């Protein structure tokens, strides 16, 4: 899977979109990399960045939620997305 405009490629089925899915995947230790929209709610951004630091997960920033949603292939905005291990 390619995260569209971001030009990042990952195997199919490994990208999960949305705050709940991202937080759950990081907490379970199954996250490889997280993408966060800069215009997402600051409380959510602070929470996921802290979790990622705790679990040693790389955080990448995307300019807008609209751009992240489009890159993930969905028709709505996305605050964050995660690339999961197999």
Phi and psi restraints in degrees (value plus and minus 20) as a CYANA .aco file:
   2 UNK   PHI    -129.3   -89.3
   2 UNK   PSI     110.7   150.7
   3 UNK   PHI     -99.1   -59.1
   3 UNK   PSI      48.6    88.6
   4 UNK   PHI       9.1    49.1
   4 UNK   PSI    -137.2   -97.2
   5 UNK   PHI     -82.1   -42.1
   5 UNK   PSI     -39.5     0.5
   6 UNK   PHI     -95.3   -55.3
   6 UNK   PSI     -38.5     1.5
   7 UNK   PHI      47.9    87.9
   7 UNK   PSI       4.9    44.9
   8 UNK   PHI    -126.2   -86.2
   8 UNK   PSI     110.1   150.1
   9 UNK   PHI    -131.3   -91.3
   9 UNK   PSI     117.3   157.3
  10 UNK   PHI    -162.3  -122.3
  10 UNK   PSI     134.9   174.9
  11 UNK   PHI     -79.7   -39.7
  11 UNK   PSI     127.8   167.8
  12 UNK   PHI     -72.7   -32.7
  12 UNK   PSI     124.1   164.1
  13 UNK   PHI      61.3   101.3
  13 UNK   PSI     -21.7    18.3
  14 UNK   PHI    -115.3   -75.3
  14 UNK   PSI     -32.4     7.6
  15 UNK   PHI    -116.5   -76.5
  15 UNK   PSI     105.4   145.4
  16 UNK   PHI    -136.9   -96.9
  16 UNK   PSI     116.9   156.9
  17 UNK   PHI    -132.2   -92.2
  17 UNK   PSI     118.0   158.0
  18 UNK   PHI      96.1   136.1
  18 UNK   PSI     136.1   176.1
  19 UNK   PHI     -83.9   -43.9
  19 UNK   PSI     -69.6   -29.6
  20 UNK   PHI     -81.8   -41.8
  20 UNK   PSI     -65.9   -25.9
  21 UNK   PHI     -84.0   -44.0
  21 UNK   PSI     -59.4   -19.4
  22 UNK   PHI     -86.7   -46.7
  22 UNK   PSI     -68.7   -28.7
  23 UNK   PHI     -81.2   -41.2
  23 UNK   PSI     -66.0   -26.0
  24 UNK   PHI     -79.7   -39.7
  24 UNK   PSI     -65.2   -25.2
  25 UNK   PHI     -84.8   -44.8
  25 UNK   PSI     -61.4   -21.4
  26 UNK   PHI     -86.2   -46.2
  26 UNK   PSI     -66.2   -26.2
  27 UNK   PHI     -80.8   -40.8
  27 UNK   PSI     -53.2   -13.2
  28 UNK   PHI    -101.0   -61.0
  28 UNK   PSI     -22.3    17.7
  29 UNK   PHI      54.2    94.2
  29 UNK   PSI       2.0    42.0
  30 UNK   PHI    -124.9   -84.9
  30 UNK   PSI     -14.3    25.7
  31 UNK   PHI    -111.6   -71.6
  31 UNK   PSI     120.5   160.5
  32 UNK   PHI    -120.7   -80.7
  32 UNK   PSI     -64.7   -24.7
  33 UNK   PHI    -174.8  -134.8
  33 UNK   PSI     124.7   164.7
  34 UNK   PHI    -142.4  -102.4
  34 UNK   PSI     120.9   160.9
  35 UNK   PHI    -133.8   -93.8
  35 UNK   PSI     109.2   149.2
  36 UNK   PHI    -146.3  -106.3
  36 UNK   PSI     114.4   154.4
  37 UNK   PHI    -100.0   -60.0
  37 UNK   PSI     113.1   153.1
  38 UNK   PHI     -84.0   -44.0
  38 UNK   PSI     -46.0    -6.0
  39 UNK   PHI    -115.5   -75.5
  39 UNK   PSI      -7.4    32.6
  40 UNK   PHI     -93.0   -53.0
  40 UNK   PSI     142.3   182.3
  41 UNK   PHI     -72.5   -32.5
  41 UNK   PSI     106.9   146.9
  42 UNK   PHI     -80.3   -40.3
  42 UNK   PSI     -51.2   -11.2
  43 UNK   PHI     -85.8   -45.8
  43 UNK   PSI     -59.0   -19.0
  44 UNK   PHI     -89.4   -49.4
  44 UNK   PSI     -61.7   -21.7
  45 UNK   PHI     -82.4   -42.4
  45 UNK   PSI     -65.9   -25.9
  46 UNK   PHI     -80.0   -40.0
  46 UNK   PSI     -63.3   -23.3
  47 UNK   PHI     -83.3   -43.3
  47 UNK   PSI     -68.1   -28.1
  48 UNK   PHI     -91.1   -51.1
  48 UNK   PSI     -55.5   -15.5
  49 UNK   PHI     -84.4   -44.4
  49 UNK   PSI     -60.9   -20.9
  50 UNK   PHI     -83.5   -43.5
  50 UNK   PSI     -64.6   -24.6
  51 UNK   PHI     -81.6   -41.6
  51 UNK   PSI     -61.3   -21.3
  52 UNK   PHI     -85.0   -45.0
  52 UNK   PSI     -60.3   -20.3
  53 UNK   PHI     -82.5   -42.5
  53 UNK   PSI     -63.5   -23.5
  54 UNK   PHI     -80.6   -40.6
  54 UNK   PSI     -58.4   -18.4
  55 UNK   PHI    -119.1   -79.1
  55 UNK   PSI     -17.7    22.3
  56 UNK   PHI      48.7    88.7
  56 UNK   PSI      17.6    57.6
  57 UNK   PHI    -123.6   -83.6
  57 UNK   PSI     114.3   154.3
  58 UNK   PHI     -89.8   -49.8
  58 UNK   PSI     116.7   156.7
  59 UNK   PHI    -133.4   -93.4
  59 UNK   PSI     109.5   149.5
  60 UNK   PHI    -136.4   -96.4
  60 UNK   PSI     120.2   160.2
  61 UNK   PHI    -124.4   -84.4
  61 UNK   PSI     120.6   160.6
  62 UNK   PHI    -138.5   -98.5
  62 UNK   PSI     124.3   164.3
  63 UNK   PHI     -77.6   -37.6
  63 UNK   PSI     -68.2   -28.2
  64 UNK   PHI    -155.4  -115.4
  64 UNK   PSI     138.8   178.8
  65 UNK   PHI     -85.2   -45.2
  65 UNK   PSI     -54.5   -14.5
  66 UNK   PHI     -83.2   -43.2
  66 UNK   PSI     -65.0   -25.0
  67 UNK   PHI     -82.9   -42.9
  67 UNK   PSI     -61.6   -21.6
  68 UNK   PHI     -86.2   -46.2
  68 UNK   PSI     -63.6   -23.6
  69 UNK   PHI     -79.2   -39.2
  69 UNK   PSI     -65.9   -25.9
  70 UNK   PHI     -83.4   -43.4
  70 UNK   PSI     -62.4   -22.4
  71 UNK   PHI     -83.2   -43.2
  71 UNK   PSI     -50.6   -10.6
  72 UNK   PHI    -105.5   -65.5
  72 UNK   PSI     -22.5    17.5
  73 UNK   PHI      61.0   101.0
  73 UNK   PSI       4.2    44.2
  74 UNK   PHI    -134.6   -94.6
  74 UNK   PSI     137.5   177.5
  75 UNK   PHI    -109.5   -69.5
  75 UNK   PSI     -13.4    26.6
  76 UNK   PHI    -146.8  -106.8
  76 UNK   PSI     149.5   189.5
  77 UNK   PHI     -92.3   -52.3
  77 UNK   PSI     134.7   174.7
  78 UNK   PHI    -155.4  -115.4
  78 UNK   PSI     110.2   150.2
  79 UNK   PHI     -95.4   -55.4
  79 UNK   PSI     -55.4   -15.4
  80 UNK   PHI    -178.6  -138.6
  80 UNK   PSI     141.9   181.9
  81 UNK   PHI    -167.1  -127.1
  81 UNK   PSI     137.5   177.5
  82 UNK   PHI    -153.5  -113.5
  82 UNK   PSI     124.2   164.2
  83 UNK   PHI    -120.6   -80.6
  83 UNK   PSI      99.1   139.1
  84 UNK   PHI    -117.3   -77.3
  84 UNK   PSI     133.4   173.4
  85 UNK   PHI     -89.8   -49.8
  85 UNK   PSI     146.3   186.3
